[in-house]
Amino acid sequence: MEISHDQLQKVVDFIDDKRGGNILTLDLKGISVIADYFMIATGNSTTQTKAIIEYLAEKLPEVGIPVLRIEGLPEAQWVLIDCGDLVIHIMTPDTREFYSLERLWGDAREVVLYN
């Protein structure tokens, strides 16, 4: 299933609704077979990370994005939602800084979305 720019924007809006921060979307097409897009965002605590994940699990199907698998609960330092062509990573600040996915996927083009 191809993820549209409008769907990506909706995901950003959903994360923003729960005050997730530093939202970044990377276009991995032609770079990786894992997914077409990675979305990375920060929750300020494990409680906030869980709230963002629960909200996304509820809202994503409403905009036609399937939730195939959620990994990283109950610890919630780094929670991943696998949506097929889109993989969403919600991390606490320390975890995000430590793993630095942005640097790891540095060849990927950033998708400009607004929050």
N, CA, C and O atoms as a GROMACS GRO file, in nm:
protein
  460
    1MET      N    1   0.083  -0.119   0.000
    1MET     CA    2   0.000   0.000   0.000
    1MET      C    3   0.088   0.125   0.000
    1MET      O    4   0.173   0.141   0.087
    2GLU      N    5   0.067   0.209  -0.094
    2GLU     CA    6   0.142   0.334  -0.105
    2GLU      C    7   0.090   0.436  -0.004
    2GLU      O    8  -0.031   0.461   0.002
    3ILE      N    9   0.178   0.493   0.074
    3ILE     CA   10   0.143   0.596   0.172
    3ILE      C   11   0.150   0.732   0.101
    3ILE      O   12   0.250   0.764   0.038
    4SER      N   13   0.042   0.809   0.111
    4SER     CA   14   0.038   0.940   0.045
    4SER      C   15   0.096   1.050   0.134
    4SER      O   16   0.110   1.033   0.256
    5HIS      N   17   0.128   1.161   0.072
    5HIS     CA   18   0.177   1.278   0.146
    5HIS      C   19   0.071   1.322   0.247
    5HIS      O   20   0.104   1.358   0.360
    6ASP      N   21  -0.057   1.319   0.208
    6ASP     CA   22  -0.166   1.358   0.299
    6ASP      C   23  -0.172   1.265   0.420
    6ASP      O   24  -0.195   1.311   0.532
    7GLN      N   25  -0.152   1.136   0.399
    7GLN     CA   26  -0.152   1.042   0.511
    7GLN      C   27  -0.034   1.068   0.604
    7GLN      O   28  -0.049   1.064   0.726
    8LEU      N   29   0.083   1.094   0.547
    8LEU     CA   30   0.199   1.128   0.629
    8LEU      C   31   0.171   1.252   0.713
    8LEU      O   32   0.205   1.258   0.831
    9GLN      N   33   0.107   1.352   0.650
    9GLN     CA   34   0.074   1.474   0.724
    9GLN      C   35  -0.022   1.445   0.839
    9GLN      O   36  -0.008   1.502   0.947
   10LYS      N   37  -0.118   1.356   0.815
   10LYS     CA   38  -0.212   1.318   0.922
   10LYS      C   39  -0.138   1.255   1.039
   10LYS      O   40  -0.170   1.283   1.154
   11VAL      N   41  -0.041   1.169   1.011
   11VAL     CA   42   0.036   1.106   1.118
   11VAL      C   43   0.109   1.212   1.199
   11VAL      O   44   0.110   1.206   1.322
   12VAL      N   45   0.170   1.308   1.132
   12VAL     CA   46   0.237   1.418   1.202
   12VAL      C   47   0.136   1.491   1.290
   12VAL      O   48   0.166   1.523   1.406
   13ASP      N   49   0.019   1.518   1.236
   13ASP     CA   50  -0.085   1.587   1.314
   13ASP      C   51  -0.125   1.506   1.437
   13ASP      O   52  -0.143   1.563   1.545
   14PHE      N   53  -0.138   1.375   1.422
   14PHE     CA   54  -0.175   1.289   1.535
   14PHE      C   55  -0.067   1.294   1.644
   14PHE      O   56  -0.098   1.304   1.762
   15ILE      N   57   0.059   1.286   1.602
   15ILE     CA   58   0.169   1.292   1.699
   15ILE      C   59   0.169   1.427   1.769
   15ILE      O   60   0.188   1.436   1.890
   16ASP      N   61   0.147   1.531   1.691
   16ASP     CA   62   0.142   1.666   1.746
   16ASP      C   63   0.024   1.683   1.843
   16ASP      O   64   0.036   1.754   1.943
   17ASP      N   65  -0.088   1.618   1.815
   17ASP     CA   66  -0.204   1.623   1.905
   17ASP      C   67  -0.167   1.580   2.047
   17ASP      O   68  -0.222   1.633   2.144
   18LYS      N   69  -0.075   1.486   2.059
   18LYS     CA   70  -0.032   1.435   2.190
   18LYS      C   71   0.101   1.496   2.233
   18LYS      O   72   0.169   1.445   2.323
   19ARG      N   73   0.137   1.606   2.169
   19ARG     CA   74   0.256   1.685   2.205
   19ARG      C   75   0.388   1.612   2.184
   19ARG      O   76   0.486   1.638   2.254
   20GLY      N   77   0.390   1.520   2.088
   20GLY     CA   78   0.516   1.459   2.049
   20GLY      C   79   0.601   1.566   1.982
   20GLY      O   80   0.548   1.655   1.916
   21GLY      N   81   0.731   1.558   1.998
   21GLY     CA   82   0.818   1.662   1.945
   21GLY      C   83   0.920   1.614   1.846
   21GLY      O   84   0.940   1.494   1.826
   22ASN      N   85   0.986   1.711   1.784
   22ASN     CA   86   1.097   1.685   1.693
   22ASN      C   87   1.063   1.576   1.592
   22ASN      O   88   1.135   1.477   1.578
   23ILE      N   89   0.951   1.596   1.523
   23ILE     CA   90   0.900   1.495   1.428
   23ILE      C   91   0.977   1.506   1.296
   23ILE      O   92   0.988   1.614   1.238
   24LEU      N   93   1.028   1.394   1.252
   24LEU     CA   94   1.107   1.388   1.129
   24LEU      C   95   1.058   1.271   1.045
   24LEU      O   96   1.037   1.161   1.096
   25THR      N   97   1.039   1.295   0.916
   25THR     CA   98   0.999   1.189   0.824
   25THR      C   99   1.107   1.172   0.719
   25THR      O  100   1.148   1.269   0.654
   26LEU      N  101   1.153   1.049   0.703
   26LEU     CA  102   1.259   1.017   0.606
   26LEU      C  103   1.203   0.931   0.494
   26LEU      O  104   1.131   0.834   0.519
   27ASP      N  105   1.237   0.965   0.372
   27ASP     CA  106   1.198   0.889   0.253
   27ASP      C  107   1.308   0.786   0.227
   27ASP      O  108   1.420   0.822   0.190
   28LEU      N  109   1.275   0.659   0.246
   28LEU     CA  110   1.373   0.551   0.230
   28LEU      C  111   1.361   0.478   0.096
   28LEU      O  112   1.433   0.381   0.072
   29LYS      N  113   1.272   0.525   0.009
   29LYS     CA  114   1.255   0.458  -0.120
   29LYS      C  115   1.388   0.457  -0.195
   29LYS      O  116   1.455   0.559  -0.208
   30GLY      N  117   1.425   0.340  -0.244
   30GLY     CA  118   1.550   0.324  -0.316
   30GLY      C  119   1.671   0.307  -0.226
   30GLY      O  120   1.781   0.281  -0.275
   31ILE      N  121   1.653   0.321  -0.095
   31ILE     CA  122   1.763   0.307   0.000
   31ILE      C  123   1.748   0.178   0.081
   31ILE      O  124   1.847   0.112   0.114
   32SER      N  125   1.624   0.144   0.113
   32SER     CA  126   1.598   0.029   0.199
   32SER      C  127   1.474  -0.046   0.154
   32SER      O  128   1.381   0.012   0.098
   33VAL      N  129   1.473  -0.175   0.179
   33VAL     CA  130   1.354  -0.255   0.150
   33VAL      C  131   1.266  -0.269   0.275
   33VAL      O  132   1.158  -0.328   0.269
   34ILE      N  133   1.312  -0.215   0.387
   34ILE     CA  134   1.237  -0.223   0.513
   34ILE      C  135   1.103  -0.152   0.501
   34ILE      O  136   0.999  -0.206   0.538
   35ALA      N  137   1.106  -0.030   0.449
   35ALA     CA  138   0.985   0.053   0.438
   35ALA      C  139   1.014   0.167   0.341
   35ALA      O  140   1.129   0.193   0.307
   36ASP      N  141   0.909   0.233   0.298
   36ASP     CA  142   0.926   0.353   0.214
   36ASP      C  143   0.956   0.476   0.299
   36ASP      O  144   1.029   0.565   0.256
   37TYR      N  145   0.900   0.479   0.422
   37TYR     CA  146   0.917   0.594   0.509
   37TYR      C  147   0.945   0.552   0.652
   37TYR      O  148   0.889   0.454   0.701
   38PHE      N  149   1.032   0.627   0.718
   38PHE     CA  150   1.049   0.621   0.863
   38PHE      C  151   1.000   0.754   0.917
   38PHE      O  152   1.034   0.859   0.863
   39MET      N  153   0.920   0.750   1.022
   39MET     CA  154   0.885   0.871   1.093
   39MET      C  155   0.940   0.854   1.234
   39MET      O  156   0.919   0.752   1.299
   40ILE      N  157   1.010   0.956   1.280
   40ILE     CA  158   1.075   0.952   1.410
   40ILE      C  159   1.025   1.072   1.490
   40ILE      O  160   1.021   1.184   1.440
   41ALA      N  161   0.986   1.047   1.616
   41ALA     CA  162   0.940   1.157   1.702
   41ALA      C  163   0.980   1.128   1.845
   41ALA      O  164   1.015   1.015   1.880
   42THR      N  165   0.976   1.231   1.927
   42THR     CA  166   1.016   1.220   2.066
   42THR      C  167   0.897   1.242   2.158
   42THR      O  168   0.819   1.335   2.142
   43GLY      N  169   0.886   1.151   2.256
   43GLY     CA  170   0.795   1.170   2.369
   43GLY      C  171   0.882   1.205   2.489
   43GLY      O  172   0.986   1.142   2.509
   44ASN      N  173   0.842   1.302   2.568
   44ASN     CA  174   0.926   1.351   2.677
   44ASN      C  175   0.942   1.253   2.793
   44ASN      O  176   1.029   1.270   2.878
   45SER      N  177   0.858   1.151   2.797
   45SER     CA  178   0.865   1.049   2.903
   45SER      C  179   0.805   0.920   2.849
   45SER      O  180   0.744   0.919   2.742
   46THR      N  181   0.823   0.811   2.923
   46THR     CA  182   0.762   0.686   2.879
   46THR      C  183   0.610   0.696   2.883
   46THR      O  184   0.541   0.634   2.802
   47THR      N  185   0.556   0.773   2.977
   47THR     CA  186   0.411   0.792   2.985
   47THR      C  187   0.360   0.862   2.859
   47THR      O  188   0.259   0.822   2.801
   48GLN      N  189   0.430   0.966   2.816
   48GLN     CA  190   0.389   1.038   2.695
   48GLN      C  191   0.408   0.951   2.572
   48GLN      O  192   0.324   0.952   2.482
   49THR      N  193   0.516   0.875   2.567
   49THR     CA  194   0.540   0.784   2.454
   49THR      C  195   0.424   0.685   2.442
   49THR      O  196   0.374   0.661   2.332
   50LYS      N  197   0.383   0.627   2.554
   50LYS     CA  198   0.270   0.533   2.553
   50LYS      C  199   0.142   0.601   2.506
   50LYS      O  200   0.066   0.543   2.428
   51ALA      N  201   0.118   0.724   2.551
   51ALA     CA  202  -0.002   0.797   2.510
   51ALA      C  203  -0.003   0.822   2.359
   51ALA      O  204  -0.106   0.809   2.294
   52ILE      N  205   0.112   0.859   2.305
   52ILE     CA  206   0.122   0.882   2.160
   52ILE      C  207   0.093   0.752   2.085
   52ILE      O  208   0.018   0.752   1.987
   53ILE      N  209   0.151   0.642   2.130
   53ILE     CA  210   0.134   0.512   2.065
   53ILE      C  211  -0.013   0.469   2.069
   53ILE      O  212  -0.068   0.426   1.968
   54GLU      N  213  -0.076   0.480   2.185
   54GLU     CA  214  -0.217   0.442   2.197
   54GLU      C  215  -0.304   0.525   2.104
   54GLU      O  216  -0.396   0.472   2.041
   55TYR      N  217  -0.277   0.654   2.096
   55TYR     CA  218  -0.353   0.743   2.009
   55TYR      C  219  -0.332   0.706   1.862
   55TYR      O  220  -0.428   0.701   1.785
   56LEU      N  221  -0.207   0.680   1.824
   56LEU     CA  222  -0.179   0.641   1.686
   56LEU      C  223  -0.248   0.509   1.651
   56LEU      O  224  -0.304   0.495   1.542
   57ALA      N  225  -0.244   0.412   1.743
   57ALA     CA  226  -0.308   0.283   1.717
   57ALA      C  227  -0.458   0.299   1.693
   57ALA      O  228  -0.518   0.223   1.616
   58GLU      N  229  -0.517   0.397   1.757
   58GLU     CA  230  -0.660   0.425   1.738
   58GLU      C  231  -0.686   0.501   1.607
   58GLU      O  232  -0.780   0.469   1.535
   59LYS      N  233  -0.602   0.602   1.578
   59LYS     CA  234  -0.630   0.696   1.468
   59LYS      C  235  -0.579   0.651   1.331
   59LYS      O  236  -0.641   0.684   1.230
   60LEU      N  237  -0.468   0.578   1.325
   60LEU     CA  238  -0.411   0.541   1.195
   60LEU      C  239  -0.508   0.466   1.105
   60LEU      O  240  -0.518   0.500   0.987
   61PRO      N  241  -0.582   0.364   1.155
   61PRO     CA  242  -0.676   0.295   1.067
   61PRO      C  243  -0.786   0.388   1.010
   61PRO      O  244  -0.840   0.362   0.903
   62GLU      N  245  -0.817   0.494   1.083
   62GLU     CA  246  -0.919   0.589   1.036
   62GLU      C  247  -0.876   0.662   0.909
   62GLU      O  248  -0.960   0.709   0.832
   63VAL      N  249  -0.744   0.672   0.886
   63VAL     CA  250  -0.694   0.739   0.766
   63VAL      C  251  -0.634   0.638   0.668
   63VAL      O  252  -0.556   0.676   0.579
   64GLY      N  253  -0.669   0.511   0.684
   64GLY     CA  254  -0.628   0.408   0.588
   64GLY      C  255  -0.488   0.355   0.606
   64GLY      O  256  -0.433   0.295   0.513
   65ILE      N  257  -0.428   0.374   0.723
   65ILE     CA  258  -0.295   0.322   0.749
   65ILE      C  259  -0.308   0.204   0.845
   65ILE      O  260  -0.353   0.222   0.958
   66PRO      N  261  -0.269   0.085   0.801
   66PRO     CA  262  -0.284  -0.032   0.888
   66PRO      C  263  -0.178  -0.034   0.998
   66PRO      O  264  -0.064   0.007   0.976
   67VAL      N  265  -0.216  -0.082   1.114
   67VAL     CA  266  -0.120  -0.106   1.223
   67VAL      C  267  -0.094  -0.256   1.223
   67VAL      O  268  -0.178  -0.334   1.268
   68LEU      N  269   0.022  -0.296   1.173
   68LEU     CA  270   0.056  -0.437   1.161
   68LEU      C  271   0.115  -0.494   1.289
   68LEU      O  272   0.089  -0.609   1.325
   69ARG      N  273   0.196  -0.412   1.356
   69ARG     CA  274   0.265  -0.462   1.476
   69ARG      C  275   0.315  -0.342   1.556
   69ARG      O  276   0.354  -0.240   1.501
   70ILE      N  277   0.312  -0.358   1.688
   70ILE     CA  278   0.369  -0.258   1.778
   70ILE      C  279   0.472  -0.329   1.865
   70ILE      O  280   0.442  -0.432   1.926
   71GLU      N  281   0.593  -0.272   1.871
   71GLU     CA  282   0.700  -0.331   1.951
   71GLU      C  283   0.757  -0.225   2.045
   71GLU      O  284   0.762  -0.107   2.011
   72GLY      N  285   0.800  -0.270   2.163
   72GLY     CA  286   0.866  -0.180   2.256
   72GLY      C  287   0.786  -0.148   2.381
   72GLY      O  288   0.831  -0.072   2.466
   73LEU      N  289   0.668  -0.206   2.392
   73LEU     CA  290   0.588  -0.187   2.513
   73LEU      C  291   0.609  -0.307   2.603
   73LEU      O  292   0.632  -0.416   2.550
   74PRO      N  293   0.603  -0.296   2.730
   74PRO     CA  294   0.559  -0.181   2.809
   74PRO      C  295   0.670  -0.082   2.846
   74PRO      O  296   0.641   0.022   2.905
   75GLU      N  297   0.796  -0.111   2.812
   75GLU     CA  298   0.906  -0.023   2.854
   75GLU      C  299   0.891   0.119   2.800
   75GLU      O  300   0.911   0.216   2.872
   76ALA      N  301   0.855   0.130   2.672
   76ALA     CA  302   0.824   0.257   2.606
   76ALA      C  303   0.940   0.356   2.599
   76ALA      O  304   0.917   0.477   2.590
   77GLN      N  305   1.063   0.306   2.602
   77GLN     CA  306   1.177   0.394   2.574
   77GLN      C  307   1.187   0.420   2.423
   77GLN      O  308   1.220   0.530   2.379
   78TRP      N  309   1.157   0.315   2.346
   78TRP     CA  310   1.156   0.321   2.200
   78TRP      C  311   1.044   0.228   2.155
   78TRP      O  312   1.054   0.106   2.168
   79VAL      N  313   0.940   0.287   2.102
   79VAL     CA  314   0.827   0.207   2.054
   79VAL      C  315   0.818   0.224   1.903
   79VAL      O  316   0.826   0.335   1.850
   80LEU      N  317   0.802   0.113   1.837
   80LEU     CA  318   0.795   0.109   1.691
   80LEU      C  319   0.656   0.062   1.650
   80LEU      O  320   0.604  -0.036   1.703
   81ILE      N  321   0.595   0.134   1.555
   81ILE     CA  322   0.470   0.090   1.495
   81ILE      C  323   0.500   0.057   1.350
   81ILE      O  324   0.539   0.143   1.272
   82ASP      N  325   0.481  -0.069   1.315
   82ASP     CA  326   0.501  -0.115   1.177
   82ASP      C  327   0.368  -0.101   1.103
   82ASP      O  328   0.269  -0.166   1.138
   83CYS      N  329   0.369  -0.017   1.002
   83CYS     CA  330   0.250   0.005   0.919
   83CYS      C  331   0.276  -0.038   0.775
   83CYS      O  332   0.212   0.010   0.682
   84GLY      N  333   0.370  -0.128   0.757
   84GLY     CA  334   0.404  -0.174   0.622
   84GLY      C  335   0.501  -0.078   0.557
   84GLY      O  336   0.621  -0.082   0.586
   85ASP      N  337   0.452   0.008   0.469
   85ASP     CA  338   0.537   0.103   0.399
   85ASP      C  339   0.584   0.219   0.486
   85ASP      O  340   0.671   0.296   0.446
   86LEU      N  341   0.526   0.231   0.604
   86LEU     CA  342   0.562   0.335   0.701
   86LEU      C  343   0.597   0.268   0.834
   86LEU      O  344   0.520   0.186   0.885
   87VAL      N  345   0.713   0.305   0.889
   87VAL     CA  346   0.750   0.260   1.022
   87VAL      C  347   0.766   0.384   1.108
   87VAL      O  348   0.843   0.475   1.076
   88ILE      N  349   0.692   0.387   1.220
   88ILE     CA  350   0.693   0.502   1.309
   88ILE      C  351   0.772   0.466   1.434
   88ILE      O  352   0.748   0.363   1.496
   89HIS      N  353   0.867   0.552   1.470
   89HIS     CA  354   0.950   0.533   1.589
   89HIS      C  355   0.919   0.648   1.686
   89HIS      O  356   0.939   0.764   1.652
   90ILE      N  357   0.871   0.614   1.805
   90ILE     CA  358   0.850   0.714   1.909
   90ILE      C  359   0.948   0.680   2.021
   90ILE      O  360   0.946   0.569   2.075
   91MET      N  361   1.034   0.776   2.057
   91MET     CA  362   1.142   0.750   2.151
   91MET      C  363   1.147   0.857   2.259
   91MET      O  364   1.106   0.971   2.239
   92THR      N  365   1.199   0.817   2.375
   92THR     CA  366   1.230   0.916   2.477
   92THR      C  367   1.354   0.993   2.432
   92THR      O  368   1.429   0.944   2.347
   93PRO      N  369   1.378   1.113   2.486
   93PRO     CA  370   1.492   1.194   2.439
   93PRO      C  371   1.627   1.123   2.447
   93PRO      O  372   1.705   1.127   2.352
   94ASP      N  373   1.656   1.059   2.560
   94ASP     CA  374   1.787   0.993   2.574
   94ASP      C  375   1.804   0.878   2.475
   94ASP      O  376   1.912   0.859   2.419
   95THR      N  377   1.697   0.802   2.454
   95THR     CA  378   1.703   0.690   2.361
   95THR      C  379   1.723   0.741   2.219
   95THR      O  380   1.801   0.685   2.142
   96ARG      N  381   1.651   0.847   2.184
   96ARG     CA  382   1.664   0.902   2.048
   96ARG      C  383   1.806   0.953   2.024
   96ARG      O  384   1.864   0.932   1.918
   97GLU      N  385   1.860   1.021   2.123
   97GLU     CA  386   1.996   1.072   2.108
   97GLU      C  387   2.096   0.958   2.096
   97GLU      O  388   2.188   0.964   2.014
   98PHE      N  389   2.080   0.855   2.178
   98PHE     CA  390   2.174   0.743   2.179
   98PHE      C  391   2.175   0.668   2.045
   98PHE      O  392   2.281   0.640   1.990
   99TYR      N  393   2.055   0.637   1.992
   99TYR     CA  394   2.049   0.556   1.869
   99TYR      C  395   2.061   0.639   1.742
   99TYR      O  396   2.101   0.586   1.638
  100SER      N  397   2.027   0.765   1.747
  100SER     CA  398   2.047   0.860   1.637
  100SER      C  399   2.010   0.802   1.499
  100SER      O  400   2.094   0.794   1.409
  101LEU      N  401   1.885   0.761   1.486
  101LEU     CA  402   1.840   0.705   1.357
  101LEU      C  403   1.858   0.802   1.242
  101LEU      O  404   1.882   0.761   1.128
  102GLU      N  405   1.847   0.930   1.270
  102GLU     CA  406   1.864   1.031   1.165
  102GLU      C  407   2.003   1.020   1.102
  102GLU      O  408   2.018   1.034   0.981
  103ARG      N  409   2.102   0.996   1.185
  103ARG     CA  410   2.239   0.983   1.134
  103ARG      C  411   2.257   0.849   1.063
  103ARG      O  412   2.321   0.842   0.958
  104LEU      N  413   2.200   0.743   1.121
  104LEU     CA  414   2.209   0.610   1.061
  104LEU      C  415   2.151   0.609   0.920
  104LEU      O  416   2.206   0.545   0.830
  105TRP      N  417   2.039   0.678   0.901
  105TRP     CA  418   1.973   0.685   0.770
  105TRP      C  419   2.003   0.818   0.703
  105TRP      O  420   1.915   0.877   0.639
  106GLY      N  421   2.123   0.867   0.717
  106GLY     CA  422   2.163   0.997   0.665
  106GLY      C  423   2.150   1.014   0.515
  106GLY      O  424   2.144   1.127   0.466
  107ASP      N  425   2.146   0.904   0.439
  107ASP     CA  426   2.130   0.914   0.294
  107ASP      C  427   1.986   0.939   0.253
  107ASP      O  428   1.958   0.972   0.137
  108ALA      N  429   1.894   0.925   0.346
  108ALA     CA  430   1.752   0.942   0.315
  108ALA      C  431   1.717   1.091   0.304
  108ALA      O  432   1.774   1.176   0.372
  109ARG      N  433   1.622   1.117   0.215
  109ARG     CA  434   1.573   1.254   0.196
  109ARG      C  435   1.465   1.282   0.300
  109ARG      O  436   1.379   1.197   0.326
  110GLU      N  437   1.471   1.401   0.362
  110GLU     CA  438   1.367   1.439   0.457
  110GLU      C  439   1.241   1.483   0.381
  110GLU      O  440   1.249   1.558   0.284
  111VAL      N  441   1.126   1.435   0.426
  111VAL     CA  442   0.997   1.474   0.368
  111VAL      C  443   0.948   1.595   0.447
  111VAL      O  444   0.940   1.590   0.570
  112VAL      N  445   0.917   1.704   0.378
  112VAL     CA  446   0.873   1.826   0.446
  112VAL      C  447   0.725   1.815   0.478
  112VAL      O  448   0.640   1.807   0.389
  113LEU      N  449   0.696   1.814   0.608
  113LEU     CA  450   0.559   1.812   0.659
  113LEU      C  451   0.551   1.917   0.769
  113LEU      O  452   0.654   1.962   0.819
  114TYR      N  453   0.431   1.957   0.806
  114TYR     CA  454   0.415   2.068   0.900
  114TYR      C  455   0.346   2.022   1.027
  114TYR      O  456   0.250   1.945   1.022
  115ASN      N  457   0.396   2.072   1.141
  115ASN     CA  458   0.328   2.048   1.269
  115ASN      C  459   0.324   2.175   1.350
  115ASN      O  460   0.270   2.175   1.461
   0.00000   0.00000   0.00000
